[in-house]
């Protein structure tokens, strides 16, 4: 019987299309690992930045908030009063633990067993002229009694740091009055503002008025010295100039004596206004009202008054000069110096950077020399900033500045004018530092302008410079602004070069004022970055300065962000303008 046998169908093989589709759906082909890797890297970087900013905010913002003041009595009989600055747990040494009295040792051992350590607090006790220290550590087992007296004042002074005490008596115009703390301080507070006004008037006379008199005398002396160098010591012109300088000095004596009399009268009047405070240890100390910047009773005032004290301290921080080795007071000179130096740096570096990028992109022919220049520019961006500081000190200060002094200020020698660190040399040094940051983005922005625009301009009869000025530069301006923004961010935060070429711990005179020539480029200046370094590493009272370090850091970040936001806003307007013209 013949049966038709059905052959076994051949096994199907996956076609090439199916194999391709299978590979296309694999994890690596779609790039999923790279998506997670790049996204994770971005997330980590964002978290790191957020943690850094969060730390600065958490440590910096509460700096000026008035904290409660505690008064503790220790088992040794010693009494302390102050603000709690820090708190921690620690394990005392066995020898120290064995030396404690039985009750304290038992309390310490119980704290170690139950909580893993003994709790202690660092109190900012102030009163440095009495105790010789600003802070004291107090362990929990040492405290016998703790309280928060209502009228325990926190006194912020011009010198010697803070003072903690209770008002017991006040002297007004030489008349001494004792009484309850609230009444005593009320009497003192009534006269405090007028006393401070007299102090400010005296300070203005000492710094401004006497400074003007001394400046007139010095200018006359220098003018006579210049004539003496030009025509000789025994020349009639030199003798006449010296006689004129002597006449000015003699005429200024009467004005100087009058100013001294006014200063002495104001000092004598303020000497009759003082308040007597009693410390936690029972010592009474008299403080002149003119020395008191601010006094508060944190345990007595309410929330709204605390807010007022907070903003008063913030305003002082932003608008006043520093005091107490920069650990208290304000940072206005540092803000002023930072902004002024950064703006001058930008005005110097942007034109040179744009001109260099224009030559490299538009005029220079490609070749080994141009390639070497580009390599040098890229390598210059990696040079440590302190190297630029050494170069600025050696070239700008000691060579250029010394030459300027010999040509223009020979009468002042051997005292240097431009032959030392100053605002102009610091700005030039940072301009060199940030020059590659401007050249590279500018060159890329010039290269991004379509060649058709250049050709169209040439076709209309424009020259090469007209094409660059009217076509290329306007459309490359957003990229140029990007370079300027990067230069702002880089230059405003640099510290190492400035330590060599102009930034100082304290600059009594601002580099910009109302006296001719108004901008004194030869003067030293204060800088927020250097101020942070000085607070953190050079302060005699590091614990008191630590909150100011974070606050000044927050201010520097805010200042850099503000400058960058302004530049970004200008760049966005330029981009919208020229994109609209292109469309």
Order of alpha helices (4+ residues) and beta strands (2+ residues): alpha-alpha-beta-beta-alpha-alpha-beta-alpha-beta-beta-beta-beta-beta-alpha-alpha-alpha-beta-beta-beta-alpha-beta-beta-alpha-alpha-alpha-alpha-alpha-alpha-alpha-alpha-alpha-alpha-alpha
